[in-house]
Every structure is written in C-alpha cells, then in structure tokens.
Amino acid sequence: MFFNFLSANYDSIHNYSLEPNREKGEEFFYFTKKKATPPKVSATAYLIGDLETGKIILEKNKDIIYPIASVSKLFTATISTENQESDKIAQVSQKALNTYGENGGFYLGEKIKLSDLTYPLLLESSNDAAEIIAESFTRDNFIQKMNAKVQDLKLTSTSFADPSGLSEKNKSTASDLFQFGRYLYINHQDLLQLTTLKSFNNKKHTWFNNSQFLDLDGYLGGKRGYTDEAKQTALSVFSLPLGGENARKIGIALLQSPDRLKDTQNIVNYLRKNVFYGTEKEASIAWTKQDQNFVEEKEPDFVTLFFGGDMMLDRGVKNSVMKNFNGDYSMMFKNVIPLIKKADIAFANLEGPASDQGQDRRNLYSFRMNPSVIPVLKSAGFNVLSIANNHAGDWGRDAFADTLARLKENEIQYIGGGVNSTEAENPVIIEKYGMKIGYLAFTDVGPDWLKTNETQAGVLLANNPRFAEIVKNAATKCDYLIVSFHFGEEYKKVHNSRQEYLAHSAIDNGAKIVIGHHPHVSQDTEVYKDGFIAYSLGNFIFDQYFSPDTMQGMLIEIKLNKDGNMSVTKNILKLSKAFQPETIIKGKEEKLKLNLENKEAEIKVQ
C-alpha cells in the first residue's frame, strides 16, 4: 500500500511497507522529504538500501549487468574464509607473480598462511594474492566455488572468470552486489572490519590500505575496483544516523562510475539530510526541526588544490620508518593527511622510482623506494604525482616503468612521463564541480637518457623542442592547466633566469599555475599575467638533515574559481628528526590580483 501522511514535509519512499519492526506498539518505516533534490550520482547503475531490512532506498539500472573489477575480491575473500583449513599454507608460484599488478610484495616460492593472504587481497587489492589463494584450492576448482556460491545466494546475474576482477567476464548487477553486501554484513562482519584497517603486518610483510573511503564518517568497510571496462566500482557499508535510537546499516553498490568517491559522498549526504527511519511522529518532528535550521548548500564554484614538494621515502627516511614507526610508512603522513584530504585534488613530486625491479645505475645518490609506499600514498589522499625528476631513472627504465604500472594499479594519476611519448604529453584531467583541471609536468634536470619516445617509457624533458606546442595543446583540453617543473639549482632560495623563462613560457602558452621542485629549499613565488608561479616548494618528505632550510618546505593551498580568479595560502611545513612532516605553520590566504586580460600583473607575491 502507498502511505499518505498529513505532513507535507515527508513521504514514503516505497509503495509498500517495510518489514514489521515494532517498538512501543508503533511500526517503523522509511520516509523521505517531499521534493528532495536527488543526489548527483554519476554512476550508470547503483542501489542503496538497508542491510538489516533489505529494503531499497534509491536505485538506478539496478538489474543491468556490468563488469565489477576488484569488488570480485570480496567474493574471493568469502570463499577462502569459508573453505580454508585451519592454518593452511599457500606457496607463491611464478604464474601468480605474472598476474598484472604488483601489490602484495610476494616472492617466488614464498610460503604464507592462507588466512594472511586476505589482508593484501582486501587492503592493497593484490591480484597476486587473489591468484595465490585460488591456486591453493586449484584455480579452476576455486572459480567453480565462487560461481556455486553466488548461485546458492540466488545472485543469478553474477558470474566469475577469475579471482581478482581483472577479467571483464567478472560481472554482476547493483542489485546482486547489494544482496551480497547483506550477506557479508550478516555473516562476515570480520571481513568488512578488516577492510577498515590502515595496515597489517605478518612479520614478513606490511600491507597498507589504499582505500579512498577510510576517513568517511560512518564507513564500516567494503571494496573498490577499477578496470577500463568496469570504470570505477564499489560496494560499501555505512552506519548512518537516519532516525530512531539506532544508526541504520546502509549498503551502497555502484557500477560504471567515473568518480565513486564523489558519488558515495553525495549519496551519504543525501541520506543524512533527506531520509528518515522511524515512526510517523518521529519523522514529522525531525523534518520540522531540520526545516527550521535549513541552510541551502550550493555546489562550490571553485576547486581547492593542494601542492606538496619533493617526496622521497628511501635511504634515511626508510631507515627512520623501520626504526621509529615499525615499518609503517603511513605514519609519515599522519600530520598532513587532514590538509591533503581537505583539498579536491592533491599533488606532490615523487622523487624516484617505487619498485623492486631494475638495476642500480650507481648515481651519486640513487633512490628506489619500497613499492609498498604507493598504496600508502593513495590512502593518504594523493590524486596526482609528478614522476619527472632527476632521480626517476636511478634504477633504470625497468624500475621506472614498473613504478608507472604500480601507480596505475593503485589509481594514482602520474604526470611528467608515461609508457610512451603520447601518454607523457597528454595532460591528466580531473573534473570537479564542472571545472576541468589539467596537470602536466617536465624535468629540466634530466635524466636525458630516460626521455620518452613513441615506444619506450620515460620522462618528459623541458628541453623538448616541442615544449610550447605540448603546453598549448594540453591547455586546450581543460579549463585550467597546472604545469609542474623539476628545475633550478639545489639549495638556492631564489629562482634563476632559466626557471623564470620556463615558467613564463608555460603561462604564455596557456598554463594557469606553475609549481616547481628540485632545489630542496623553498623559493619565491610570483604572479605573472593571469597565472601564479611557485618556483620551488622545497622538501615535503626528505632526509636532508644538514640544514634548517632542507628540513622544511612549503605546502600550498589554492582556491581556483571558475572565473579564473584565485587565492593562495602558503603554509610552512617543518620536518621532525625522524623526517616526518610534523609542524604546519598556517599561512594567510591571499587573493591574487590577476590580469585576466592576459597582461602582465603589476605585483608580485613574495
């Protein structure tokens, strides 16, 4: 039956009642505000519902079948958990290691508890771990168990061809995923809880959680995935205060999303403001109180951008992490995560490869970071990293290419290089609030031998004869272009003429913001025409303890408006003796006086 209530403030979500849930003789229902604006959800298919009652709150294309990518790993974890023998040992095969992706950090012949493999599977989304688990049961038999399980659960639109989700034949619907989320909530809350851990150490490995959702209020766990065919996918569980005395456990299934984090945030915000679970009387009281305090929120007409300096997690930083933080790289970002995640887009320079491949080229200083830092960078909130710097080739082209693959596996965009020149010259474009923000990067300090070409991975050099053309082409593809340079002289606090020439040229050819790295100390900033230049941000994380200037850097926050105006906040970051970003001295927000007619500005920001 359809419920018609006297109040104009709310309505029944469904044309049927929920399962009886009587308290004090009154029946509980879901209500939604009349004329509530639907949440902005870019996913092609989704379903949001109550995990305890099974009732649907919102849905779109819930029964259309799509690839689900690494959400498959929740099924893999379930089958492994329900079928494994106590303390069963699995052995790492070459075939498993040959699987696309490197998360997990396993080595050939390694023996590992099957129960331990669930951690890299769900925290780092390790494809290797998925294959090792499957092989321990014999792979074909394991996949049969996966397909038998979904049939037992009557998830008739779900099927699997592999345990990882790399196969586009791993398919499901938003409806089936929601029902599976109910099954997990009722039967395997331990698996959901595992997905909320920041890291796990089994004495041989430390695995870090690369989930974007960890800091979302009310998040109880879940899994995300991405492939070109699936786009971004997610199955998430939240505890939300939607009325009554107890929070409701809500499942959110998303398929074919271009931005699952934003979709999920929009859904959660909508539920908090517009959906109520309880009695008719409680709903009326709640909506009346909310209406009295109602302030309409509009989508921002600006984006907030975060920029960090040189970030190197090898050598002394690595030793410090082992000594002071028990191998937990996430501790290096503990004090700056709030600032990073406050921004719509966060960027920094990754000073060297993060890989276990390649050969040391024996440079004066040669860096190769533990590849486990990449899931940490994802979890910390970085969206884009520059890999265009003089240390990119320290361990050869193989380590560089492996770093690109690992960044891509963890859904971190990179600039300043690519698998070929076409990828390197195309900007990374991130759209927020209707604004397309583009990122491009160059290195002016080599290594020249690592320059990219049509067939090889490498970096994008600033001395490229097509420099102006590359910048100009990138600028035409976005609303505002940000160009990063690795340039200048080390330890010099004032920029030189070469830096100025490149930065001005970038803006002359369409860039809006120029961000510099390499000197390892902070340098001056400048307003030029309608753009902003920071010549060097100095160190973000580095082990250069020999001077106060190298043990600090600049963290820049920019509010970029749709009309092209912007404000800049220049924060001072100080590193601890453990090379951990420790103290942030907040700067004053400055509204820049830009010449939006593209004439040279009359002032400089010092």
Residue pairs with C-beta under 8 A, 6 or more apart in sequence:
1 15
1 16
1 17
2 12
2 15
3 11
3 12
3 17
3 29
5 11
5 12
5 31
5 280
5 283
5 284
7 283
7 284
7 287
8 34
9 33
9 34
9 283
9 284
9 287
9 288
9 291
10 31
10 32
10 33
10 34
10 276
10 283
10 284
10 287
11 31
11 32
11 33
11 34
12 29
12 30
12 31
12 32
13 30
13 31
13 32
13 57
13 275
14 30
14 55
14 56
17 27
17 29
18 28
18 29
18 30
18 50
18 53
18 55
19 53
19 54
19 55
20 27
21 27
21 28
21 53
22 28
23 244
26 279
26 280
26 281
27 279
28 244
28 277
28 278
28 279
29 277
29 278
29 279
29 280
30 50
30 55
30 57
30 275
30 276
30 277
31 275
31 276
31 277
31 278
31 280
31 283
32 57
32 274
32 275
32 276
33 273
33 274
33 275
33 287
36 270
36 273
36 274
38 58
38 270
39 58
39 266
39 267
39 269
39 270
40 266
41 60
41 254
41 257
41 263
41 266
41 267
42 257
42 258
42 259
42 262
42 263
43 60
43 232
43 254
43 255
43 256
43 257
43 260
43 263
44 60
44 61
44 64
44 66
44 231
44 255
44 256
44 257
45 60
45 61
45 62
45 64
45 66
45 173
45 174
45 254
45 255
45 256
46 58
46 59
46 60
46 61
46 62
46 174
46 252
46 253
46 254
46 255
46 257
46 263
46 267
47 56
47 58
47 59
47 60
47 62
47 174
47 175
47 177
47 178
47 251
47 252
47 253
48 56
48 57
48 58
48 59
48 178
48 250
48 251
48 252
48 253
48 267
48 271
49 55
49 56
49 57
49 59
49 178
49 250
49 251
50 57
50 248
50 249
50 250
50 251
50 277
51 181
51 182
51 185
51 186
51 237
51 249
51 250
51 251
52 185
52 248
52 249
54 179
54 182
56 62
56 178
57 250
57 271
57 275
58 267
58 270
59 174
59 175
60 174
61 174
62 173
62 174
62 175
62 178
63 157
63 173
63 174
63 175
64 173
64 174
65 157
65 171
65 172
65 173
66 171
66 172
66 173
66 230
66 233
66 255
66 256
67 165
67 167
67 168
67 169
67 170
67 171
67 227
67 229
67 230
67 233
68 165
68 170
68 171
68 172
68 177
68 225
68 230
68 233
68 255
69 165
69 166
69 170
69 225
69 226
69 227
69 230
69 233
70 125
70 164
70 165
70 223
70 224
70 225
70 226
70 233
71 165
71 172
71 177
71 223
71 224
71 225
71 233
71 234
71 235
72 130
72 160
72 162
72 163
72 164
72 165
72 170
72 225
73 121
73 122
73 125
73 130
73 163
73 164
73 165
73 223
73 225
74 122
74 180
74 184
74 191
74 222
74 223
74 235
75 146
75 149
75 150
75 160
75 180
76 121
76 130
76 133
76 134
76 146
76 163
76 164
77 118
77 121
77 122
77 191
78 149
78 183
78 184
78 188
78 191
79 142
79 145
79 146
79 149
80 114
80 117
80 118
80 133
81 115
81 118
81 188
81 191
82 149
83 137
83 145
84 114
84 115
85 114
87 113
87 115
88 113
88 114
88 115
88 136
89 111
89 112
89 113
89 114
90 111
90 112
90 113
90 114
90 117
90 132
90 133
90 135
90 136
91 109
91 110
91 111
91 112
91 132
91 136
92 106
92 107
92 108
92 109
92 110
92 111
92 112
92 128
92 132
93 108
93 131
93 132
93 135
94 108
95 131
95 135
96 106
96 128
96 131
96 132
96 135
97 106
97 107
97 108
97 128
99 127
99 128
99 130
99 131
99 164
99 166
100 127
100 166
100 409
101 125
101 126
101 127
101 128
101 164
101 166
101 405
101 406
101 409
102 128
102 356
102 371
102 402
102 405
102 406
102 409
103 120
103 124
103 125
103 126
103 127
103 128
103 129
103 210
103 375
103 406
103 409
103 410
104 120
104 124
104 126
104 128
104 129
104 205
104 207
105 120
105 205
105 207
105 356
105 371
105 372
106 112
106 128
106 129
106 132
110 204
112 132
112 202
112 204
113 202
114 133
114 136
116 202
117 129
117 132
117 133
118 129
118 133
118 191
118 194
119 194
119 197
119 200
119 202
119 207
120 126
120 128
120 129
120 205
120 207
121 129
121 130
121 133
122 191
122 194
122 195
122 223
123 194
123 195
123 197
123 199
123 200
123 207
123 208
123 209
123 210
123 211
123 375
124 207
124 208
124 209
124 210
124 372
124 375
124 410
125 210
125 223
125 224
125 225
125 409
125 410
126 207
127 164
127 165
127 166
130 162
130 163
130 164
130 165
131 139
131 163
131 164
133 142
133 163
134 142
134 143
134 162
134 163
135 142
136 142
137 145
139 163
142 163
143 160
143 161
143 162
143 163
146 160
146 163
147 159
147 160
150 156
150 158
150 159
150 160
150 176
150 180
153 179
153 180
153 183
154 179
155 172
155 176
155 179
155 180
156 176
157 171
157 172
157 173
157 175
157 176
158 171
158 172
158 173
158 176
158 177
158 180
159 169
159 170
159 171
159 172
160 167
160 169
160 170
161 167
161 169
161 170
162 169
162 170
165 225
165 227
165 230
166 227
168 227
168 229
168 230
172 180
172 255
173 255
174 253
174 254
174 255
175 253
177 235
177 253
177 255
178 235
178 251
178 253
180 235
181 222
181 235
181 237
181 251
181 253
182 251
184 191
184 192
184 237
185 192
185 237
185 249
185 251
191 221
192 220
192 221
192 222
192 237
193 220
193 221
194 200
194 221
195 209
195 211
195 221
195 222
195 223
196 209
196 214
196 219
196 220
196 221
197 209
198 208
198 209
198 214
198 328
198 330
198 379
199 206
199 207
199 208
199 209
199 328
199 330
200 206
200 207
201 207
201 326
201 327
201 328
205 372
206 327
206 328
206 372
207 372
207 375
208 328
208 329
208 330
208 372
208 375
208 376
208 379
209 375
209 379
210 374
210 375
210 376
210 378
210 379
210 410
210 411
211 224
211 379
212 224
212 260
212 261
212 378
212 379
212 381
213 219
213 222
213 224
213 234
213 236
213 261
213 264
214 379
215 337
215 341
216 238
216 264
216 265
216 268
217 268
218 238
218 239
218 240
218 247
218 268
219 236
219 237
219 238
220 237
220 238
220 239
220 249
221 236
221 237
222 234
222 235
222 236
222 237
222 252
223 234
223 235
224 232
224 233
224 234
224 260
225 232
225 233
225 234
226 232
226 233
226 411
230 255
230 256
231 255
231 256
231 257
231 258
232 254
232 256
232 257
232 258
232 259
232 260
233 254
233 255
233 256
233 257
233 260
234 252
234 253
234 254
234 257
234 260
234 264
235 251
235 252
235 253
235 254
236 251
236 252
236 254
236 264
237 249
237 250
237 251
237 252
238 249
238 250
238 252
238 268
239 247
239 248
239 249
239 250
240 247
240 248
240 250
240 268
240 271
240 272
241 247
241 248
241 272
242 248
242 250
242 271
242 272
242 275
242 276
242 277
243 276
243 277
243 278
243 282
243 283
243 286
244 277
244 278
244 282
248 277
250 271
252 264
252 267
252 268
254 260
254 263
254 264
257 263
259 431
273 290
276 282
276 283
276 286
276 287
278 286
299 433
299 434
300 433
301 433
301 561
301 562
302 433
302 435
302 559
302 560
302 561
302 562
303 344
303 345
303 432
303 433
303 435
303 437
303 559
303 560
304 342
304 343
304 344
304 345
304 557
304 558
304 559
304 560
305 343
305 344
305 345
305 346
305 347
305 437
305 482
305 513
305 556
305 557
305 558
305 559
305 560
306 339
306 340
306 342
306 343
306 345
306 346
306 347
306 555
306 556
306 557
307 347
307 348
307 515
307 534
307 537
307 555
307 556
307 557
307 558
308 336
308 340
308 346
308 347
308 348
308 349
308 537
308 540
308 553
308 555
309 348
309 349
309 517
309 522
309 536
309 537
309 538
309 539
309 540
309 553
309 554
309 555
310 349
310 351
310 389
310 517
310 518
310 520
310 537
310 538
310 539
310 540
310 541
310 542
310 553
311 348
311 349
311 350
311 351
311 540
311 541
311 542
312 351
312 352
312 367
312 369
312 391
312 541
312 542
312 543
313 321
313 329
313 332
313 354
313 369
313 370
313 373
313 541
314 352
314 367
314 368
314 369
314 370
315 365
315 367
315 543
316 543
316 545
316 579
317 332
317 541
317 542
317 543
317 579
318 369
318 370
320 543
320 578
320 579
320 580
321 327
321 328
321 329
321 331
321 332
324 331
324 578
324 580
325 331
325 332
325 578
329 370
329 372
329 373
329 376
330 376
330 379
330 380
331 580
332 376
332 541
332 579
332 580
332 581
333 340
333 376
333 380
333 581
334 580
335 580
335 581
335 582
335 583
335 584
336 380
336 555
336 573
336 581
336 584
337 380
337 381
339 555
339 557
339 571
339 584
340 346
340 380
340 381
340 382
341 381
343 381
343 557
344 432
344 433
345 383
345 384
345 430
345 432
345 437
346 381
346 382
346 383
346 384
347 382
347 383
347 384
347 385
347 386
347 439
347 482
347 484
347 515
348 382
348 385
348 386
348 540
349 385
349 386
349 389
349 484
349 486
349 517
349 540
350 377
350 385
350 386
350 387
350 389
350 403
350 414
351 367
351 389
351 391
351 517
351 542
352 367
352 368
352 369
352 389
352 391
352 392
352 394
353 367
353 368
353 369
353 391
353 392
353 394
353 395
353 399
353 400
353 402
353 403
354 368
354 369
354 370
354 371
354 373
354 374
354 403
354 406
354 407
355 368
355 369
355 371
355 395
355 398
355 399
355 400
355 402
355 403
355 406
356 370
356 371
356 402
357 395
357 398
357 399
357 402
358 368
358 395
358 396
358 397
358 398
358 399
358 400
358 402
359 395
359 396
359 398
360 366
360 368
360 394
360 395
361 393
361 394
361 395
361 396
363 391
363 394
365 391
365 394
366 391
366 394
366 395
367 391
367 394
368 394
368 395
368 399
371 402
371 403
371 406
374 403
374 406
374 407
374 409
374 410
374 412
375 410
377 385
377 410
377 412
378 410
378 411
378 412
382 412
383 412
383 413
383 430
384 412
384 413
384 414
384 415
384 428
384 430
384 439
385 407
385 412
385 413
385 414
385 415
386 414
386 415
386 416
386 441
386 484
386 486
386 517
387 400
387 403
387 404
387 407
387 414
387 415
387 416
387 417
387 441
387 459
388 415
388 416
388 417
388 441
388 442
388 443
388 459
388 460
388 484
388 486
389 416
389 443
389 445
389 459
389 486
389 517
389 518
390 443
390 445
390 446
390 447
390 486
390 518
392 400
392 417
392 443
392 447
392 450
392 459
393 400
393 447
393 449
393 450
393 459
397 450
397 456
397 457
397 458
400 417
400 450
400 457
400 458
400 459
401 419
401 457
404 414
404 417
404 418
404 419
404 457
407 413
407 414
408 414
413 428
413 430
413 439
414 428
415 427
415 428
415 439
415 440
415 441
415 484
416 424
416 440
416 441
416 442
416 443
416 459
416 460
416 484
416 486
417 424
417 441
417 452
417 457
417 458
417 459
417 460
418 424
418 425
418 426
418 452
418 457
418 458
418 460
419 457
420 452
420 453
420 454
420 455
420 456
420 457
421 452
421 453
421 454
421 458
421 460
422 454
423 452
424 452
424 458
424 459
424 460
425 460
425 470
425 473
425 474
426 474
426 477
427 438
427 439
427 440
427 474
427 477
427 478
427 481
428 438
428 439
428 440
429 436
429 437
429 438
429 439
429 477
429 478
430 436
430 437
430 439
431 437
433 562
434 562
435 479
435 480
435 560
435 562
436 477
436 478
436 479
436 480
437 478
437 479
437 480
437 482
437 560
438 474
438 475
438 477
438 478
438 479
438 480
438 481
438 482
439 481
439 482
439 484
440 460
440 470
440 471
440 474
440 481
440 482
440 483
440 484
440 511
441 460
441 483
441 484
441 485
441 486
442 460
442 461
442 462
442 464
442 467
442 483
442 484
442 485
442 486
442 487
442 502
443 459
443 460
443 461
443 462
443 485
443 486
443 487
444 461
444 462
444 463
444 485
444 486
444 487
444 488
444 498
444 502
445 486
445 487
445 518
446 461
447 459
448 461
450 458
450 459
451 458
451 459
451 460
451 461
451 464
452 458
452 459
452 460
460 470
462 485
462 487
462 502
464 470
467 505
468 505
468 508
468 509
471 481
471 483
471 505
471 506
471 509
471 510
471 511
472 509
472 510
474 481
474 510
475 481
475 509
475 510
475 511
476 510
479 562
480 512
480 513
480 560
480 564
481 510
481 511
481 512
481 513
482 511
482 512
482 513
482 514
482 515
483 506
483 511
483 513
483 514
483 515
484 514
484 515
484 516
484 517
485 499
485 502
485 503
485 506
485 514
485 515
485 516
485 517
486 516
486 517
486 518
487 498
487 499
487 502
487 516
487 517
487 518
488 495
488 496
488 498
488 499
488 516
488 518
488 519
488 523
488 535
488 536
489 496
489 519
490 518
490 519
490 520
491 519
491 520
491 521
491 547
491 549
491 550
492 519
492 521
492 523
493 519
493 521
493 522
493 523
493 524
493 549
494 523
494 524
495 503
495 516
495 523
495 524
495 535
495 536
499 516
499 535
500 535
503 514
503 516
503 526
503 528
503 533
503 535
504 528
504 533
506 514
506 531
507 514
507 528
507 529
507 530
507 531
507 533
508 529
511 531
512 530
512 531
512 532
512 560
512 564
513 531
513 532
513 533
513 558
513 560
513 566
514 531
514 532
514 533
514 534
515 534
515 537
515 556
516 523
516 533
516 534
516 535
516 536
516 537
517 536
517 537
518 536
519 535
519 536
519 538
520 536
520 538
520 539
520 542
520 544
520 550
521 536
521 538
521 539
521 549
521 550
522 536
522 537
522 538
522 549
522 552
522 553
522 554
523 534
523 535
523 536
523 538
524 535
524 604
524 606
525 532
525 533
525 534
525 535
525 568
525 570
525 604
525 605
525 606
526 532
526 533
526 535
526 604
526 605
527 533
527 592
527 593
527 594
527 601
527 603
527 604
527 605
528 600
528 601
529 594
529 595
529 598
529 599
529 600
529 601
530 564
530 594
530 595
530 596
530 597
530 598
530 601
531 594
532 558
532 566
532 568
532 592
532 594
532 605
534 554
534 556
534 570
537 553
537 554
537 555
537 556
538 549
538 550
538 552
538 553
538 554
539 550
539 551
539 552
539 553
539 575
540 553
540 555
540 573
540 581
541 575
541 579
541 580
541 581
542 550
542 575
542 579
543 579
544 550
544 551
545 551
545 577
545 579
551 574
551 575
552 572
552 573
552 574
552 575
553 572
553 573
553 575
554 570
554 571
554 572
554 573
555 570
555 571
555 572
555 573
555 584
556 568
556 569
556 570
556 571
557 568
557 569
557 571
557 589
558 566
558 567
558 568
558 569
559 566
559 567
559 589
560 566
563 596
564 594
564 596
565 591
565 592
565 594
565 596
566 591
566 592
566 594
567 589
567 590
567 591
567 592
568 589
568 590
568 592
568 605
569 586
569 587
569 588
569 589
569 590
570 587
570 590
571 584
571 585
571 586
571 587
572 584
572 585
572 587
573 581
573 583
573 584
573 585
574 581
574 582
574 583
574 584
574 585
575 581
575 582
576 582
590 605
592 605
593 601
593 602
593 603
594 601
595 601
595 602
